Amino acid sequence: MYGTTPGRRLAVAGVLTAAIAWSVWVTGFAPSQWDLSAVREFVAGMFPPDWTVLPTVIAKMGETIGIAFLGTLIAFLLAFPLSFAAARGLSPDWIGAPVRGVAAFFRAIPEILWALLFLVATDLGNISGILALAAHNVGILTKLMAEVYEAAPAGPQEAVLSTGAAPAAVVWHGILPWSLPHLFSHLFFRFECNIRTATVLGLVGAGGIGHLLMLHRSLLQYDRMLVDTLGILALVLLSDALGALVRRQVT
């Protein structure tokens, strides 16, 4: 913190120390109470891995990708029209403000809570994971896409307006051509994130490889859990590489 006074640095250090002490107290964080022998037993039980479960793991990896893809696609199809209504300057406030409020509500609820809600309505399975991702991401994509429209340069819009075009034509020819690469970049990034999230949702019964991991954990099949974990790692690395490649192509 260059340029600050010693008193201010001391105050910041005091606040940070107090925050750490409070966090340790309120969470009961005590490494001395950790049972490392149980950890060693858990890790030892993973070896050698049971590769007989690999075909099932690969199938569940595909299932997880499908959950993430459909959840992202549904969210995009809903968010695309909503984003125009939410964008300031493209719609009146009496429309935009409620839409922005609804979008904020949907993204404020974590995917895992949406999954628990849909599990009650649809029972265990992939559909609850798809709907959970769609519900959360429609709020996120509506906000991100609306902000892209708001940041669009004024020049192309003024050029289209000067021809006497209708507002819809201004959006179509003056905003969307500049916005599309940014929209697709956000879309693919959310898909990449949703692959990870779909894995976590499986832990509560929402399908995919996370559900398989939960099943093997409940049966104490640690050797199969290792194969599940390696599958999850491969899935995350693949999604990172694919997402980076796609974003480079569209931006």
Buried (B, 14 or more C-beta within 10 A) or exposed (E): EEEEEEEEEEEEEEEEEEEEEEEEEEEEEEEEEEEEEEEEEEEEEBEEBBEEBBEBBBEBBEBBBBBBBBBBBBBBEBBBEBBBBBBEEBBEEEEBEEBBEBBEEBBEBEBBBBBBBBBEEBEEBBBBBBBBBBBBBBBBBBBBBBBBBBEBEEEBBEEBBEEEBEEEEBBEBBBBEBBEBBBBBBBBBBBBBBBBBBBBBBBBBBBBBBBBBBBBBEEEBBBBBBBBBBBBEEBBEBBEEBBEEBBEEEE
